[in-house]
Amino acid sequence: MRGKGAAYFAFFFDTISARPGGVNESAREMYVEAYSRPEALDTGFEWYRAFRRDKKDNHASQENSVQTRVLYLRGEHETGSLEDYVKGSE
């Protein structure tokens, strides 16, 4: 990934975005700079790696779960169903 930050973020900004090209060059450079340190990038990836463990922990503690309403906001161009999202976070 080192030295390829601009291409990495461009994928998100241009390929899977509802408005390709909607993030200006200045903002893109800030993202690349912010994630240019190895520990910053590793931390970002670790957040995603933790999802499986979170799911196991959530299932294990269901009998002690807190019943809290959740507000889930989506962009008008977001794909996928709300039901699939909820199943993935159970």
MOPAC internal coordinates of N, CA, C and O (Angstrom, degrees):
PM7 1SCF
backbone

  N    0.0000 0     0.00 0     0.00 0    0    0    0
  C    1.4482 1     0.00 0     0.00 0    1    0    0
  C    1.5230 1   110.49 1     0.00 0    2    1    0
  O    1.2310 1   120.53 1   151.37 1    3    2    1
  N    1.3089 1   116.60 1   -28.63 1    3    2    1
  C    1.4656 1   118.86 1  -178.31 1    5    3    2
  C    1.5211 1   110.42 1   -55.78 1    6    5    3
  O    1.2310 1   121.12 1   -50.56 1    7    6    5
  N    1.3183 1   115.46 1   129.44 1    7    6    5
  C    1.4472 1   120.78 1  -179.98 1    9    7    6
  C    1.5172 1   114.10 1    82.56 1   10    9    7
  O    1.2310 1   120.30 1   178.55 1   11   10    9
  N    1.3263 1   117.03 1    -1.45 1   11   10    9
  C    1.4614 1   120.68 1  -178.40 1   13   11   10
  C    1.5243 1   111.69 1  -119.19 1   14   13   11
  O    1.2310 1   120.46 1  -162.72 1   15   14   13
  N    1.3169 1   116.72 1    17.28 1   15   14   13
  C    1.4645 1   120.78 1  -177.05 1   17   15   14
  C    1.5098 1   113.47 1   -59.25 1   18   17   15
  O    1.2310 1   120.28 1   139.32 1   19   18   17
  N    1.3204 1   117.06 1   -40.68 1   19   18   17
  C    1.4686 1   120.09 1  -178.79 1   21   19   18
  C    1.5273 1   110.29 1   -62.51 1   22   21   19
  O    1.2310 1   120.02 1   137.64 1   23   22   21
  N    1.3159 1   117.56 1   -42.36 1   23   22   21
  C    1.4674 1   121.00 1   179.32 1   25   23   22
  C    1.5243 1   110.86 1   -68.00 1   26   25   23
  O    1.2310 1   120.34 1   141.43 1   27   26   25
  N    1.3264 1   116.96 1   -38.57 1   27   26   25
  C    1.4620 1   121.52 1   179.05 1   29   27   26
  C    1.5219 1   110.72 1   -60.63 1   30   29   27
  O    1.2310 1   120.23 1   128.13 1   31   30   29
  N    1.3210 1   117.16 1   -51.87 1   31   30   29
  C    1.4586 1   120.13 1  -179.09 1   33   31   30
  C    1.5253 1   111.79 1   -70.04 1   34   33   31
  O    1.2310 1   119.82 1   147.66 1   35   34   33
  N    1.3199 1   117.94 1   -32.34 1   35   34   33
  C    1.4634 1   120.66 1   178.14 1   37   35   34
  C    1.5257 1   110.45 1   -59.99 1   38   37   35
  O    1.2310 1   120.19 1   145.31 1   39   38   37
  N    1.3330 1   117.24 1   -34.69 1   39   38   37
  C    1.4616 1   119.67 1   177.20 1   41   39   38
  C    1.5230 1   110.17 1   -57.14 1   42   41   39
  O    1.2310 1   120.34 1   131.91 1   43   42   41
  N    1.3212 1   116.95 1   -48.09 1   43   42   41
  C    1.4602 1   120.48 1  -179.27 1   45   43   42
  C    1.5261 1   111.59 1   -67.84 1   46   45   43
  O    1.2310 1   120.59 1   137.10 1   47   46   45
  N    1.3197 1   116.48 1   -42.90 1   47   46   45
  C    1.4568 1   120.68 1  -176.58 1   49   47   46
  C    1.5240 1   112.75 1   -71.74 1   50   49   47
  O    1.2310 1   119.77 1   147.00 1   51   50   49
  N    1.3220 1   118.04 1   -33.00 1   51   50   49
  C    1.4625 1   121.12 1  -172.30 1   53   51   50
  C    1.5234 1   114.84 1  -108.96 1   54   53   51
  O    1.2310 1   119.84 1   151.77 1   55   54   53
  N    1.3189 1   117.90 1   -28.23 1   55   54   53
  C    1.4583 1   120.03 1  -173.15 1   57   55   54
  C    1.5201 1   112.95 1   -97.69 1   58   57   55
  O    1.2310 1   119.75 1   134.82 1   59   58   57
  N    1.3306 1   118.08 1   -45.18 1   59   58   57
  C    1.4648 1   119.01 1  -176.38 1   61   59   58
  C    1.5270 1   112.79 1  -107.89 1   62   61   59
  O    1.2310 1   120.14 1  -168.77 1   63   62   61
  N    1.2975 1   117.34 1    11.23 1   63   62   61
  C    1.4553 1   122.05 1  -179.99 1   65   63   62
  C    1.5206 1   110.65 1   -87.07 1   66   65   63
  O    1.2310 1   120.49 1   -31.46 1   67   66   65
  N    1.3180 1   116.66 1   148.54 1   67   66   65
  C    1.4657 1   120.51 1   175.63 1   69   67   66
  C    1.5224 1   110.72 1   -68.06 1   70   69   67
  O    1.2310 1   120.65 1   152.53 1   71   70   69
  N    1.3335 1   116.36 1   -27.47 1   71   70   69
  C    1.4735 1   121.15 1   178.82 1   73   71   70
  C    1.5147 1   109.24 1  -125.53 1   74   73   71
  O    1.2310 1   119.81 1   -99.05 1   75   74   73
  N    1.3232 1   117.98 1    80.95 1   75   74   73
  C    1.4669 1   119.41 1   178.87 1   77   75   74
  C    1.5267 1   110.53 1   -53.16 1   78   77   75
  O    1.2310 1   121.13 1   -44.99 1   79   78   77
  N    1.3057 1   115.45 1   135.01 1   79   78   77
  C    1.4632 1   119.84 1  -178.90 1   81   79   78
  C    1.5179 1   113.45 1    82.50 1   82   81   79
  O    1.2310 1   119.99 1  -174.69 1   83   82   81
  N    1.3345 1   117.63 1     5.31 1   83   82   81
  C    1.4623 1   121.18 1  -177.27 1   85   83   82
  C    1.5168 1   114.14 1   -74.24 1   86   85   83
  O    1.2310 1   120.03 1   164.71 1   87   86   85
  N    1.3220 1   117.54 1   -15.29 1   87   86   85
  C    1.4684 1   121.20 1   178.09 1   89   87   86
  C    1.5191 1   107.55 1   -99.33 1   90   89   87
  O    1.2310 1   120.87 1   -59.63 1   91   90   89
  N    1.3241 1   115.94 1   120.37 1   91   90   89
  C    1.4708 1   119.36 1  -175.12 1   93   91   90
  C    1.5321 1   112.32 1   -72.17 1   94   93   91
  O    1.2310 1   121.25 1   -13.98 1   95   94   93
  N    1.3069 1   115.22 1   166.02 1   95   94   93
  C    1.4685 1   121.61 1  -174.65 1   97   95   94
  C    1.5264 1   112.37 1   -60.64 1   98   97   95
  O    1.2310 1   120.12 1   141.84 1   99   98   97
  N    1.3167 1   117.38 1   -38.16 1   99   98   97
  C    1.4650 1   121.06 1   179.77 1  101   99   98
  C    1.5315 1   110.66 1   -62.17 1  102  101   99
  O    1.2310 1   120.26 1   134.87 1  103  102  101
  N    1.3205 1   117.11 1   -45.13 1  103  102  101
  C    1.4684 1   121.29 1   179.11 1  105  103  102
  C    1.5260 1   110.59 1   -65.48 1  106  105  103
  O    1.2310 1   120.73 1   140.57 1  107  106  105
  N    1.3286 1   116.21 1   -39.43 1  107  106  105
  C    1.4691 1   119.82 1   178.75 1  109  107  106
  C    1.5259 1   110.50 1   -60.22 1  110  109  107
  O    1.2310 1   120.78 1   136.18 1  111  110  109
  N    1.3168 1   116.11 1   -43.82 1  111  110  109
  C    1.4676 1   120.62 1   179.68 1  113  111  110
  C    1.5227 1   110.92 1   -62.87 1  114  113  111
  O    1.2310 1   120.11 1   143.21 1  115  114  113
  N    1.3371 1   117.39 1   -36.79 1  115  114  113
  C    1.4679 1   120.18 1   178.44 1  117  115  114
  C    1.5294 1   110.84 1   -65.22 1  118  117  115
  O    1.2310 1   120.02 1   138.86 1  119  118  117
  N    1.3297 1   117.56 1   -41.14 1  119  118  117
  C    1.4657 1   120.26 1   177.41 1  121  119  118
  C    1.5225 1   110.81 1   -62.27 1  122  121  119
  O    1.2310 1   120.63 1   133.34 1  123  122  121
  N    1.3191 1   116.39 1   -46.66 1  123  122  121
  C    1.4689 1   120.21 1  -179.30 1  125  123  122
  C    1.5223 1   110.02 1   -61.09 1  126  125  123
  O    1.2310 1   120.16 1   136.29 1  127  126  125
  N    1.3234 1   117.29 1   -43.71 1  127  126  125
  C    1.4742 1   120.42 1   179.81 1  129  127  126
  C    1.5284 1   110.74 1   -64.78 1  130  129  127
  O    1.2310 1   120.30 1   137.18 1  131  130  129
  N    1.3270 1   117.04 1   -42.82 1  131  130  129
  C    1.4697 1   120.87 1  -177.79 1  133  131  130
  C    1.5265 1   111.56 1   -62.31 1  134  133  131
  O    1.2310 1   120.40 1   146.67 1  135  134  133
  N    1.3279 1   116.84 1   -33.33 1  135  134  133
  C    1.4617 1   120.85 1  -178.07 1  137  135  134
  C    1.5203 1   113.20 1  -101.75 1  138  137  135
  O    1.2310 1   120.05 1  -167.55 1  139  138  137
  N    1.3049 1   117.52 1    12.45 1  139  138  137
  C    1.4640 1   119.67 1  -177.31 1  141  139  138
  C    1.5280 1   112.95 1   -75.75 1  142  141  139
  O    1.2310 1   120.14 1   156.11 1  143  142  141
  N    1.3293 1   117.34 1   -23.89 1  143  142  141
  C    1.4665 1   119.87 1   176.87 1  145  143  142
  C    1.5272 1   108.86 1   -77.92 1  146  145  143
  O    1.2310 1   119.57 1   -45.37 1  147  146  145
  N    1.3186 1   118.43 1   134.63 1  147  146  145
  C    1.4686 1   120.85 1  -177.49 1  149  147  146
  C    1.5244 1   113.50 1   -54.16 1  150  149  147
  O    1.2310 1   120.05 1   140.33 1  151  150  149
  N    1.3318 1   117.50 1   -39.67 1  151  150  149
  C    1.4640 1   119.00 1  -177.94 1  153  151  150
  C    1.5279 1   112.33 1   -67.47 1  154  153  151
  O    1.2310 1   119.95 1   149.42 1  155  154  153
  N    1.3246 1   117.70 1   -30.58 1  155  154  153
  C    1.4656 1   120.16 1   177.67 1  157  155  154
  C    1.5183 1   110.55 1   -68.55 1  158  157  155
  O    1.2310 1   119.87 1   135.31 1  159  158  157
  N    1.2884 1   117.86 1   -44.69 1  159  158  157
  C    1.4541 1   122.07 1   179.62 1  161  159  158
  C    1.5267 1   110.22 1   -66.44 1  162  161  159
  O    1.2310 1   119.97 1   136.23 1  163  162  161
  N    1.3295 1   117.66 1   -43.77 1  163  162  161
  C    1.4655 1   121.08 1   178.29 1  165  163  162
  C    1.5272 1   111.03 1   -59.16 1  166  165  163
  O    1.2310 1   120.25 1   138.06 1  167  166  165
  N    1.3179 1   117.12 1   -41.94 1  167  166  165
  C    1.4587 1   121.16 1   179.78 1  169  167  166
  C    1.5247 1   110.48 1   -63.08 1  170  169  167
  O    1.2310 1   120.38 1   137.95 1  171  170  169
  N    1.3216 1   116.88 1   -42.05 1  171  170  169
  C    1.4606 1   120.14 1   177.46 1  173  171  170
  C    1.5172 1   112.07 1   -60.48 1  174  173  171
  O    1.2310 1   120.15 1   137.13 1  175  174  173
  N    1.3250 1   117.31 1   -42.87 1  175  174  173
  C    1.4639 1   120.68 1   179.35 1  177  175  174
  C    1.5261 1   111.33 1   -69.94 1  178  177  175
  O    1.2310 1   119.58 1   144.45 1  179  178  177
  N    1.3096 1   118.41 1   -35.55 1  179  178  177
  C    1.4664 1   121.24 1   179.46 1  181  179  178
  C    1.5225 1   111.60 1   -62.24 1  182  181  179
  O    1.2310 1   120.28 1   148.24 1  183  182  181
  N    1.3255 1   117.08 1   -31.76 1  183  182  181
  C    1.4631 1   120.82 1   177.99 1  185  183  182
  C    1.5306 1   109.18 1   -59.26 1  186  185  183
  O    1.2310 1   120.17 1   135.22 1  187  186  185
  N    1.3280 1   117.28 1   -44.78 1  187  186  185
  C    1.4666 1   120.94 1   178.40 1  189  187  186
  C    1.5263 1   111.33 1   -69.96 1  190  189  187
  O    1.2310 1   119.93 1   143.11 1  191  190  189
  N    1.3033 1   117.74 1   -36.89 1  191  190  189
  C    1.4676 1   120.76 1  -179.99 1  193  191  190
  C    1.5231 1   111.80 1   -64.53 1  194  193  191
  O    1.2310 1   120.14 1   154.88 1  195  194  193
  N    1.3131 1   117.33 1   -25.12 1  195  194  193
  C    1.4620 1   121.60 1  -177.69 1  197  195  194
  C    1.5256 1   112.88 1   -76.51 1  198  197  195
  O    1.2310 1   119.09 1   167.16 1  199  198  197
  N    1.3192 1   119.34 1   -12.84 1  199  198  197
  C    1.4640 1   121.48 1  -176.04 1  201  199  198
  C    1.5260 1   112.88 1   -56.95 1  202  201  199
  O    1.2310 1   119.96 1   135.51 1  203  202  201
  N    1.3203 1   117.68 1   -44.49 1  203  202  201
  C    1.4730 1   119.53 1  -178.75 1  205  203  202
  C    1.5212 1   111.11 1   -63.02 1  206  205  203
  O    1.2310 1   120.61 1   138.48 1  207  206  205
  N    1.3259 1   116.43 1   -41.52 1  207  206  205
  C    1.4676 1   119.79 1   179.60 1  209  207  206
  C    1.5320 1   110.10 1   -66.95 1  210  209  207
  O    1.2310 1   120.40 1   140.74 1  211  210  209
  N    1.3210 1   116.84 1   -39.26 1  211  210  209
  C    1.4633 1   120.27 1   177.32 1  213  211  210
  C    1.5193 1   110.75 1   -59.34 1  214  213  211
  O    1.2310 1   120.80 1   137.17 1  215  214  213
  N    1.3161 1   116.08 1   -42.83 1  215  214  213
  C    1.4646 1   120.22 1  -179.82 1  217  215  214
  C    1.5309 1   110.39 1   -61.23 1  218  217  215
  O    1.2310 1   120.03 1   134.48 1  219  218  217
  N    1.3411 1   117.54 1   -45.52 1  219  218  217
  C    1.4698 1   121.25 1   178.50 1  221  219  218
  C    1.5231 1   110.43 1   -61.73 1  222  221  219
  O    1.2310 1   120.33 1   134.27 1  223  222  221
  N    1.3236 1   116.98 1   -45.73 1  223  222  221
  C    1.4627 1   120.62 1  -179.54 1  225  223  222
  C    1.5283 1   111.52 1   -63.40 1  226  225  223
  O    1.2310 1   120.56 1   140.88 1  227  226  225
  N    1.3257 1   116.54 1   -39.12 1  227  226  225
  C    1.4637 1   119.83 1   179.55 1  229  227  226
  C    1.5226 1   111.30 1   -64.91 1  230  229  227
  O    1.2310 1   120.24 1   138.53 1  231  230  229
  N    1.3347 1   117.15 1   -41.47 1  231  230  229
  C    1.4632 1   120.28 1   177.94 1  233  231  230
  C    1.5227 1   111.02 1   -66.44 1  234  233  231
  O    1.2310 1   119.96 1   140.69 1  235  234  233
  N    1.3114 1   117.68 1   -39.31 1  235  234  233
  C    1.4589 1   121.56 1  -177.56 1  237  235  234
  C    1.5279 1   111.96 1   -67.31 1  238  237  235
  O    1.2310 1   120.12 1   153.59 1  239  238  237
  N    1.3057 1   117.38 1   -26.41 1  239  238  237
  C    1.4637 1   119.48 1  -175.18 1  241  239  238
  C    1.5281 1   113.28 1  -107.66 1  242  241  239
  O    1.2310 1   119.95 1  -161.15 1  243  242  241
  N    1.3251 1   117.70 1    18.85 1  243  242  241
  C    1.4637 1   119.81 1  -176.51 1  245  243  242
  C    1.5165 1   113.50 1   -60.09 1  246  245  243
  O    1.2310 1   119.91 1   145.48 1  247  246  245
  N    1.3278 1   117.79 1   -34.52 1  247  246  245
  C    1.4669 1   118.39 1  -179.34 1  249  247  246
  C    1.5265 1   111.98 1   -67.46 1  250  249  247
  O    1.2310 1   119.98 1   161.60 1  251  250  249
  N    1.3107 1   117.64 1   -18.40 1  251  250  249
  C    1.4694 1   122.01 1   178.46 1  253  251  250
  C    1.5236 1   111.67 1  -112.45 1  254  253  251
  O    1.2310 1   120.75 1  -158.76 1  255  254  253
  N    1.3119 1   116.17 1    21.24 1  255  254  253
  C    1.4670 1   118.75 1  -173.40 1  257  255  254
  C    1.5221 1   112.26 1   -72.72 1  258  257  255
  O    1.2310 1   121.64 1   -25.45 1  259  258  257
  N    1.2930 1   114.47 1   154.55 1  259  258  257
  C    1.4564 1   122.44 1   176.74 1  261  259  258
  C    1.5231 1   107.18 1   -93.91 1  262  261  259
  O    1.2310 1   120.37 1   -50.79 1  263  262  261
  N    1.3157 1   116.90 1   129.21 1  263  262  261
  C    1.4580 1   121.32 1  -179.80 1  265  263  262
  C    1.5353 1   108.52 1   -90.24 1  266  265  263
  O    1.2310 1   121.18 1   -86.11 1  267  266  265
  N    1.3082 1   115.35 1    93.89 1  267  266  265
  C    1.4600 1   121.55 1  -177.21 1  269  267  266
  C    1.5211 1   109.08 1  -123.77 1  270  269  267
  O    1.2310 1   120.52 1   -46.48 1  271  270  269
  N    1.2965 1   116.60 1   133.52 1  271  270  269
  C    1.4568 1   120.47 1   176.17 1  273  271  270
  C    1.5249 1   108.81 1   -69.68 1  274  273  271
  O    1.2310 1   121.27 1   -32.19 1  275  274  273
  N    1.3210 1   115.17 1   147.81 1  275  274  273
  C    1.4559 1   121.31 1  -178.42 1  277  275  274
  C    1.5234 1   108.73 1  -123.81 1  278  277  275
  O    1.2310 1   120.73 1   -45.47 1  279  278  277
  N    1.3066 1   116.21 1   134.53 1  279  278  277
  C    1.4574 1   121.52 1   174.53 1  281  279  278
  C    1.5191 1   107.50 1   -97.91 1  282  281  279
  O    1.2310 1   120.59 1   -59.79 1  283  282  281
  N    1.3159 1   116.49 1   120.21 1  283  282  281
  C    1.4628 1   121.86 1  -178.17 1  285  283  282
  C    1.5193 1   107.64 1  -115.52 1  286  285  283
  O    1.2310 1   120.44 1   -63.31 1  287  286  285
  N    1.3134 1   116.77 1   116.69 1  287  286  285
  C    1.4600 1   122.42 1  -179.32 1  289  287  286
  C    1.5202 1   109.81 1  -106.36 1  290  289  287
  O    1.2310 1   120.94 1   -39.99 1  291  290  289
  N    1.3173 1   115.81 1   140.01 1  291  290  289
  C    1.4648 1   121.37 1   179.92 1  293  291  290
  C    1.5168 1   108.78 1  -131.05 1  294  293  291
  O    1.2310 1   121.20 1   -29.99 1  295  294  293
  N    1.3179 1   115.31 1   150.01 1  295  294  293
  C    1.4496 1   120.04 1   172.55 1  297  295  294
  C    1.5168 1   109.57 1   -77.67 1  298  297  295
  O    1.2310 1   120.28 1   -24.01 1  299  298  297
  N    1.3173 1   117.07 1   155.99 1  299  298  297
  C    1.4642 1   119.94 1  -176.37 1  301  299  298
  C    1.5264 1   112.81 1   -65.34 1  302  301  299
  O    1.2310 1   119.83 1   161.16 1  303  302  301
  N    1.3327 1   117.94 1   -18.84 1  303  302  301
  C    1.4609 1   121.20 1  -179.56 1  305  303  302
  C    1.5252 1   112.86 1  -100.96 1  306  305  303
  O    1.2310 1   119.84 1  -176.82 1  307  306  305
  N    1.3242 1   117.91 1     3.18 1  307  306  305
  C    1.4571 1   119.92 1  -178.54 1  309  307  306
  C    1.5250 1   109.66 1   -68.93 1  310  309  307
  O    1.2310 1   121.16 1   -42.67 1  311  310  309
  N    1.3141 1   115.38 1   137.33 1  311  310  309
  C    1.4556 1   120.14 1  -179.36 1  313  311  310
  C    1.5211 1   110.30 1   -98.74 1  314  313  311
  O    1.2310 1   120.66 1   -10.65 1  315  314  313
  N    1.3104 1   116.35 1   169.35 1  315  314  313
  C    1.4555 1   120.92 1   179.68 1  317  315  314
  C    1.5126 1   110.71 1    92.99 1  318  317  315
  O    1.2310 1   121.08 1   -19.47 1  319  318  317
  N    1.3062 1   115.54 1   160.53 1  319  318  317
  C    1.4618 1   120.07 1  -177.95 1  321  319  318
  C    1.5291 1   110.68 1   -98.04 1  322  321  319
  O    1.2310 1   121.43 1   -27.90 1  323  322  321
  N    1.3068 1   114.88 1   152.10 1  323  322  321
  C    1.4560 1   120.76 1   176.98 1  325  323  322
  C    1.5285 1   109.92 1   -63.20 1  326  325  323
  O    1.2310 1   120.33 1   143.78 1  327  326  325
  N    1.3172 1   116.98 1   -36.22 1  327  326  325
  C    1.4622 1   121.18 1  -179.94 1  329  327  326
  C    1.5332 1   110.94 1   -61.23 1  330  329  327
  O    1.2310 1   120.33 1   137.44 1  331  330  329
  N    1.3393 1   116.97 1   -42.56 1  331  330  329
  C    1.4716 1   119.90 1   178.07 1  333  331  330
  C    1.5219 1   111.15 1   -64.95 1  334  333  331
  O    1.2310 1   120.35 1   142.95 1  335  334  333
  N    1.3240 1   116.93 1   -37.05 1  335  334  333
  C    1.4634 1   120.70 1   178.44 1  337  335  334
  C    1.5300 1   109.62 1   -63.27 1  338  337  335
  O    1.2310 1   120.50 1   133.64 1  339  338  337
  N    1.3173 1   116.64 1   -46.36 1  339  338  337
  C    1.4672 1   120.91 1  -178.55 1  341  339  338
  C    1.5289 1   110.01 1   -64.16 1  342  341  339
  O    1.2310 1   119.72 1   137.25 1  343  342  341
  N    1.3214 1   118.14 1   -42.75 1  343  342  341
  C    1.4698 1   120.84 1   178.26 1  345  343  342
  C    1.5351 1   110.84 1   -59.68 1  346  345  343
  O    1.2310 1   120.45 1   142.35 1  347  346  345
  N    1.3201 1   116.74 1   -37.65 1  347  346  345
  C    1.4529 1   120.83 1  -179.34 1  349  347  346
  C    1.5033 1   114.33 1   -70.91 1  350  349  347
  O    1.2310 1   120.39 1   160.39 1  351  350  349
  N    1.3346 1   116.85 1   -19.61 1  351  350  349
  C    1.4735 1   119.14 1  -178.79 1  353  351  350
  C    1.5187 1   112.56 1  -103.86 1  354  353  351
  O    1.2310 1   120.18 1  -175.84 1  355  354  353
  N    1.3169 1   117.25 1     4.16 1  355  354  353
  C    1.4715 1   120.04 1   179.37 1  357  355  354
  C    1.5037 1   110.98 1   -73.83 1  358  357  355
  O    1.2310 1   120.10 1   180.00 1  359  358  357

